[in-house]
Amino acid sequence: IMFLRLLSDIQWRAAHPKWRRMSGSQRSSSTTAEPHPVALPAQAQVVICGGGVTGTSVAYHLSKMGWKDIVLLEQGRLAAGTTRFCAGIVSTARPVSVELKMAHYSNKLYQQLEQETGVQTGYVKTGSISLAQTQDRLISLKRIASSLNVMGIPCEIINPKKVLQLHPLINIHDLVGAMYVPEDALVSSANVSLALATAASRNGVQIHERTCVSHVTIQKGRVTGVETDRGRIQCEYFVNCAGQWAYELGHSGEEPVHIPLHACEHFYLLTHPLKDPLSSSLPTVVDPDGRIYIRNWQGGILSGGFEKNPKPLFTEGRNQLEIQNLQEDWDHFAPLLSALLRRMPGLESLQIMQLVNCPESFTPDMRCIMGESPTARGYFVLAGMNSAGISYGGGAGKYLAEWIVNGYPSENVWPLDLKRFGTLQSSRTFLRHRVMEVMPLMYDLKVPRWDFQTGRQLRTSPLYDRLDAQGARWMEKHGFERVKYFVPPGSDLLDLDHSKTFYKPDWFDIVGAEVKCCKEAVCVIDMSSFTKFEISSTGDQALESLQYLFSNDLDVPVGHVVHTGMLNEKGGYENDCSIARLSKRSFFMISPTDQQVHCWAWLKNRLPDDSNLVLEDVTWKYTALNLIGPRAVDVLSELSYAPMTAEHFPSLFCKEMSVGYANGIRVMSITHTGEPGFVLYIPIEYALHVYNEVMNMGQKYGIRNAGYYALRSLRIEKFFAFWGQDLDAFTTPMECGREFQVKLDKGVEFLGQEVLLEQKQNGVYKRFTMFILEDHDTDTDLWPWWGEPIFRNGRYVGKTTSSAYSYTLERHVCLGFVHHFDEKTGEELVVTTDFINQGEYEIDIAGQRFQAKAKLYPFSSLFTQRRRKDEVELSGYQRE
């Protein structure tokens, strides 16, 4: 394979590009001979570490945005790491919306890059065919196809005969269908990286090869410089694009930056050309049920895959400059080779050229990592591409460049944000075990509500063993074990644990019984995973700071609880939380589970540097028990010997009480579901005692345990939004019906206020809407889960963000945002109440549309009392 490379380590000049072609063997033989003709600059605005496709993409997009004082450092040669061995498949078929958008942008960028730079990128629009051997696989492809089509990306579900027409070598005897994406492409990954570098250099970026970064210096929580083997560079921003070495680089300094990724060996096969060489435009084939991908390569075949028994490597942190080809392992590759020959039997006599073995880095949740470190301002990361670096590289580089320049990207990238992880995911043992599960999952069929199996029981409530013994089935969030539901005695545990379907799940009746108990008696849900902070001060510093950072008025009497958003400058939700005023100068803040790192960093970066103002993470100090249901008041009254009725304990109130023998229990009259009840925040040493007391006292009231699936059903039928799924940094309170959680006239300026005032006056361009499926059969039809396209009068207007079955309405309820686009120009228009109410709606589930009724407010029949902003938790935050 021929690769482009620089002749020397100099600042490139557009007028005199010094390029030459060199084979991989020539390149490796000369990698130690060249001197460094140009010294490193003493300072730069941005230093990027890593000369692969991600690093060069960040440099390219920063320079396009007008930033010139940029230095890119590469420890070996440009594009000589994982990028060099990348299969070069640019695929847009991605289940996560932001990943789909990144891949789509990358495809468009690479298509014009050769014309822009003069560097051949090998771009060929071949299209791709994703095969389905089972009906469930075909359903998953149909769901992806629905997302592609509404984004304007051509895509169709085809039958096996059409597969054979598109690719005559494919054996179709076991196929039930496929998805064809005609605009997917192939590129030379190394050449794309070098083209991006060329364009960046022409825009003023300095590129230095053979320069190793030893560590990044951080002072007072900010990046100040980079130490290399050729000297120090002072800088404001550092971007870690070091690929599989990003973890080691993050841990190299005195103040570590945790970047959870781990390398695995990745194998693919290269063959000599066929007797009749394959056309360069032949579609790429992905056979996930066979765990392989197949593309043409110089008239022959390149085929690799994701085996069930991957081989992690470099756990001990060993480094190497330019990645050499690892050892061939034909025994390990044999299952993938067998799958290839079953899919393309005509290849049996084909001569094999080479089995390539190269490292690829994977992350704990199969999504790439980008964003700013929560502990070091100016330290950005883009790594962990999960074998999709070339597909994501262009779009990911664009988003990260926007983040650096503007302070935020142009899309919601929370699913990829570094701050979704904590330090607990950076254990090398955890990462080694998790990536051994992640790599096979790349092609495994993933139905809704599936869970990782490795790295479990890492963070648990003090009640874990007690709940487990009572039939709890567990899921994991931010490393914390949480109950999905409780299996009743006598149920088939094995069937429930292996229930995987896009249709009605086996736990349907179990969750229904828990919901019924929440509405008629009393249930207990362990919600200890909530993020909990205490903010206190010696004077008024805490109140003054929180008033600026939160949209609602927190200057309330002691003991009151306030639902509020933590907004950014654009008025979007950085967090959705409840804050209880414990005293004049002390506040207790409750946030979603996965907000622990993000919210901490947001507050630390914006609270004044004042020793009299204290922010403390007390998540681990308290167990949270949610008592939901009309009999919760009876249980708690008897346990505390205190009246708990609404007259004595009003809604949204917090009081420290005794429960049983335990003192210091913080009791709040909220449930995060709209049902009556209380949440008890219990010091962990009392958790088991209080739980036992609650369960014993509650027996005469029909008490039972419940899980998050029941809570999800309750909150969705009450039209309650969930941060991270319904709410994000691009959604404002005005767009989701939460004006009552905003006090524009509280007499204090707060973040996002100007945007909210403008929206109040001029209207909003999207509206959070509730949909009730009308012609949907719960028993036989596919279920909505989330991400389904919404159509109004036949036109696409948005996507669902949450879905659940409402056991009260006996219908499926979907939540989502409706947009209004001009039919002629495509211009985005204000969404009015009339626009919502006067439309005919359909929800697309895997290509089948179901009629739906749209509502801007919950059904009044669901409530037992009047909707009052000071009493009912309408659109109250949800802690999933």
Secondary structure, 3 states (H helix, E strand, C coil): CEEEEECCCCCCCCCCCCEEEEEHHHHHHCCCCCCCCCCCCCEEEEEEECCCHHHHHHHHHHHHCCCCCEEEECCCCCCCCHHHHCCCEECCCCCCHHHHHHHHHHHHHHHHHHHHHCCCCCCEECCEEEEECCHHHHHHHHHHHHHHHHCCCCCEEECHHHHHHHCCCCCCCCCCEEEEECCCEECCHHHHHHHHHHHHHHCCCEEECCCCEEEEEEECCEEEEEEECCEEEEEEEEEECCHHHHHHHHCCCCCCCCCCCEEEEEEEEEECCCCCCCCCCCCEEEECCCCEEEEEECCEEEEEECCCCCCEECCCCCCCCCCCCCCCCHHHHHHHHHHHHHHCHHHCCCCEEEEEEEEEEECCCCCCEEEECCCCECEEEEECCCCCHHHHHHHHHHHHHHHHHHCCCCCCCHHHEHHHCCHHHHCHHHHHHHHHHHHHHCCCCCCCCCCCCCCCCCECCCCHHHHHHCCEEEEEECCEEEEEEECCCCCCHHHHHCCCCCCCCCCHHHHHHHHHHHHHCCEEEECCCCEEEEEEECCCHHHHHHHHHECCCCCCCCCEEEEEEEECCCCCEEEEEEEEEEECCEEEEEECHHHHHHHHHHHHHHCCCCCCEEEEECHHHEEEEEEECCCHHHHHHHHHCCCCCCCCCCCCEEEEEEECCEEEEEEECCCCCCCCEEEEEEEHHHHHHHHHHHHHHHHHHCCEECCHHHHHHHHHHCCCCCECCCECCCCCHHHCCCHHHCCCCCCCCCCCHHHHHHHHHHCCCEEEEEEEECCCCCCCCCCCCCCCEEEECCEEEEEEEEEEEECCCCEEEEEEEEEEECCCCCCEECCCHHHHHCCCEEEEECCEEEEEEEECCCCHHHCCCCCCCCCCCCCCCCCC
